[in-house]
Amino acid sequence: MYNKNAERRRVLKREWKNWALSYAMILPAMVFFGLFCIYPLCNLFHLSLFRGNVRNPYKSFRGIQNFVDLFTKNPDFVPALKHTAYYTAVVLVLLISLSVLCAVWLSKDRKLNHFAQSAIFSPHLVASISCAFVWSWMFSSEIYGLFNTILNAIGLKSVRWLDQPSTAMNCVIVMNVWKNIGYYSLIIMSALKAIPTEIYEAADLDSASPIRQFFQITLPMLSPQLFFLLITITTGSFMVFDSIRVMTNGGPGNSTQVLCTWIYEYAFLNNNSLGLASAGGVVLLLILVLITILDFRGLERKVHYQ
Amino acid sequence: MNTYSDQLASKEELRRISRARRRAQFMRRLPGDIVKLAIVILFVFPFYWMISTAFKSYIESIQTPPTLWPHTFTLENFSAIGEMNIDLPMYFKNSVIITATTIVLQLLIMIPAAYAFAKRDFPFKGVLFGVVLLAFMIPGQLTYISIYLMMAKAKLLQTLWPQILPFGANAFGIFMLRQSFKQIPEEILESARLDSASEFQIIMRIMLPMSKSAMITIAMFSFISIWNNYFWPLVMTTNEAVRPLTMAIQKLRDSGDNAIRWNVLMAGNVILVAPVLVIYMFASKKILKAFAYNGLK
């Protein structure tokens, strides 16, 4: 009896030791996540209830007044939301359709296709700030700007690309689509290669047209990847910052002000609006969570997992 | 003998047929291939434009119509950066220190955590791994305000730490390395344990050597994202002495007198982009594979 107890205690002790070692192994990671992910996120909610600046973030308590102000008083926030939504919608449609097209177009195993693939992918690796600068240079409104030279050469008038509200956002969109299409088409392409060829052979036997094969076989088989694209592109687009900041800095006027540039401006550049910026951050977080839930809900039934 | 020469003849004939077929295929594909090549050239043209502008004189860079390649090839744009009171070597050094330190710190934190999640059992493992996934999804754009205040409180804003510490734990890396560790068969670990190897020895002698490719992939992802980072240094730093290369490039534009000197700005961008593009040229296949895997998991 006594022996059994001692034995059990010994086993328990060894188990405890094992657990302790496991926890010690993950402890550094958890401390870092806690400090730099979980705590800052919670603190964002706390900050959003106050009025203050970077030196003194908790000057006075405002409760939910910051959130009310965002939608009623602040002149830039709602436009920024709209611009972000426009940017996201256009980028989403362009990126998904073009990357599927590009992947199908380059999917055959050939040297030329491999070369084209690695060329189209290259902008994804380059700093967004460099991409933005090159495109700003090509979009230069001066007469020596590359695109204006081309327009003039074929007899059209110069366009003030990034310097007028009607075109500025679209120029940024073009740049971002160019930068990211290689990555997304790469993902679609590796999924294309995983589709068993027997399915196409069977469809050929039934003499299904290539277009019908694309819509009835290829797209459904790609649905997990399309779903991945949908989530990463929407959440990523809501976070757009670098390219806007470099190419237009929110202007002209506030025609390209998006959520993240708005938050940055109110947090660091304007006076005593850190709480307001944090409230904007909370709204951004809620939007991201909402998008993710909606995407999962809406597509759960439609996605075809193999 | 006879049959052998027959075979030879038929082989010759086969070769001729296949050559003819290949030529026909080539001709049939040619128009499509030319279009393909043209689109690819258009696609990489911005990089060409960046590089060619970087080697043009100021006069040539704003001439109309612009020249496709530099007629007078000049290196003065690179030296002009120094004359603009921008200490490029310092920014470069900061970038290197930040990138290298972050990657080392990430590995130190990532390896034991990935090992514990892959090969050990402990209570609340699922919940704790959920924390890793959560951290993976939280973007820096939501956390930087609080982290800035934290760094200010700790009086670290004048150092490089605010650009290193927040990236110390790499959630994506832990996730990927755990995946790689999981594929290593349990029997190897058990036999090592029978030989009374410590966990440290198991990690160093078995796990790491067998997950080399995952480690290289993770380090490469980290290198690219940290080297290219613009947002984080912008919001975390106020002092030029701790800023990395991306901030120097921005300063190149902002410190022009009136008009932007695009040729100098492009020279700066060439310096920023060169290390990444050179690596890509040598390892494009590996890099593409790594990115494709990233999307499939």
HADDOCK unambig.tbl for C-alpha pairs under 7 A between the chains (distance, minus, plus):
assign (segid A and resid 19 and name CA) (segid B and resid 122 and name CA) 5.46 0.50 0.50
assign (segid A and resid 22 and name CA) (segid B and resid 116 and name CA) 5.72 0.50 0.50
assign (segid A and resid 22 and name CA) (segid B and resid 120 and name CA) 6.85 0.50 0.50
assign (segid A and resid 22 and name CA) (segid B and resid 122 and name CA) 6.75 0.50 0.50
assign (segid A and resid 25 and name CA) (segid B and resid 112 and name CA) 5.03 0.50 0.50
assign (segid A and resid 25 and name CA) (segid B and resid 113 and name CA) 5.34 0.50 0.50
assign (segid A and resid 25 and name CA) (segid B and resid 116 and name CA) 6.35 0.50 0.50
assign (segid A and resid 26 and name CA) (segid B and resid 112 and name CA) 6.54 0.50 0.50
assign (segid A and resid 26 and name CA) (segid B and resid 113 and name CA) 4.34 0.50 0.50
assign (segid A and resid 26 and name CA) (segid B and resid 116 and name CA) 6.79 0.50 0.50
assign (segid A and resid 28 and name CA) (segid B and resid 109 and name CA) 6.04 0.50 0.50
assign (segid A and resid 29 and name CA) (segid B and resid 109 and name CA) 5.69 0.50 0.50
assign (segid A and resid 29 and name CA) (segid B and resid 110 and name CA) 6.94 0.50 0.50
assign (segid A and resid 29 and name CA) (segid B and resid 113 and name CA) 6.65 0.50 0.50
assign (segid A and resid 29 and name CA) (segid B and resid 169 and name CA) 5.42 0.50 0.50
assign (segid A and resid 32 and name CA) (segid B and resid 168 and name CA) 6.75 0.50 0.50
assign (segid A and resid 32 and name CA) (segid B and resid 169 and name CA) 5.81 0.50 0.50
assign (segid A and resid 33 and name CA) (segid B and resid 135 and name CA) 6.49 0.50 0.50
assign (segid A and resid 33 and name CA) (segid B and resid 169 and name CA) 6.57 0.50 0.50
assign (segid A and resid 36 and name CA) (segid B and resid 147 and name CA) 6.71 0.50 0.50
assign (segid A and resid 36 and name CA) (segid B and resid 166 and name CA) 5.52 0.50 0.50
assign (segid A and resid 37 and name CA) (segid B and resid 135 and name CA) 5.99 0.50 0.50
assign (segid A and resid 37 and name CA) (segid B and resid 138 and name CA) 6.93 0.50 0.50
assign (segid A and resid 37 and name CA) (segid B and resid 143 and name CA) 6.62 0.50 0.50
assign (segid A and resid 40 and name CA) (segid B and resid 143 and name CA) 5.12 0.50 0.50
assign (segid A and resid 40 and name CA) (segid B and resid 146 and name CA) 4.95 0.50 0.50
assign (segid A and resid 40 and name CA) (segid B and resid 147 and name CA) 6.27 0.50 0.50
assign (segid A and resid 41 and name CA) (segid B and resid 142 and name CA) 6.77 0.50 0.50
assign (segid A and resid 41 and name CA) (segid B and resid 143 and name CA) 5.74 0.50 0.50
assign (segid A and resid 43 and name CA) (segid B and resid 146 and name CA) 6.40 0.50 0.50
assign (segid A and resid 44 and name CA) (segid B and resid 146 and name CA) 6.59 0.50 0.50
assign (segid A and resid 54 and name CA) (segid B and resid 149 and name CA) 6.86 0.50 0.50
assign (segid A and resid 116 and name CA) (segid B and resid 40 and name CA) 5.91 0.50 0.50
assign (segid A and resid 118 and name CA) (segid B and resid 284 and name CA) 6.75 0.50 0.50
assign (segid A and resid 119 and name CA) (segid B and resid 40 and name CA) 6.72 0.50 0.50
assign (segid A and resid 119 and name CA) (segid B and resid 44 and name CA) 6.62 0.50 0.50
assign (segid A and resid 120 and name CA) (segid B and resid 40 and name CA) 6.74 0.50 0.50
assign (segid A and resid 120 and name CA) (segid B and resid 43 and name CA) 6.41 0.50 0.50
assign (segid A and resid 125 and name CA) (segid B and resid 224 and name CA) 6.77 0.50 0.50
assign (segid A and resid 126 and name CA) (segid B and resid 273 and name CA) 6.15 0.50 0.50
assign (segid A and resid 126 and name CA) (segid B and resid 276 and name CA) 6.92 0.50 0.50
assign (segid A and resid 127 and name CA) (segid B and resid 228 and name CA) 4.44 0.50 0.50
assign (segid A and resid 127 and name CA) (segid B and resid 273 and name CA) 6.97 0.50 0.50
assign (segid A and resid 129 and name CA) (segid B and resid 230 and name CA) 6.87 0.50 0.50
assign (segid A and resid 130 and name CA) (segid B and resid 269 and name CA) 5.74 0.50 0.50
assign (segid A and resid 134 and name CA) (segid B and resid 46 and name CA) 6.42 0.50 0.50
assign (segid A and resid 134 and name CA) (segid B and resid 50 and name CA) 6.03 0.50 0.50
assign (segid A and resid 137 and name CA) (segid B and resid 262 and name CA) 6.96 0.50 0.50
assign (segid A and resid 144 and name CA) (segid B and resid 62 and name CA) 5.63 0.50 0.50
assign (segid A and resid 144 and name CA) (segid B and resid 63 and name CA) 6.18 0.50 0.50
assign (segid A and resid 144 and name CA) (segid B and resid 64 and name CA) 5.15 0.50 0.50
assign (segid A and resid 144 and name CA) (segid B and resid 65 and name CA) 6.40 0.50 0.50
assign (segid A and resid 144 and name CA) (segid B and resid 66 and name CA) 6.37 0.50 0.50
assign (segid A and resid 149 and name CA) (segid B and resid 65 and name CA) 6.38 0.50 0.50
assign (segid A and resid 186 and name CA) (segid B and resid 292 and name CA) 5.97 0.50 0.50
assign (segid A and resid 187 and name CA) (segid B and resid 292 and name CA) 5.17 0.50 0.50
assign (segid A and resid 187 and name CA) (segid B and resid 295 and name CA) 5.62 0.50 0.50
assign (segid A and resid 187 and name CA) (segid B and resid 296 and name CA) 6.91 0.50 0.50
assign (segid A and resid 190 and name CA) (segid B and resid 292 and name CA) 6.52 0.50 0.50
assign (segid A and resid 242 and name CA) (segid B and resid 230 and name CA) 6.88 0.50 0.50
assign (segid A and resid 242 and name CA) (segid B and resid 231 and name CA) 6.40 0.50 0.50
assign (segid A and resid 281 and name CA) (segid B and resid 142 and name CA) 5.97 0.50 0.50
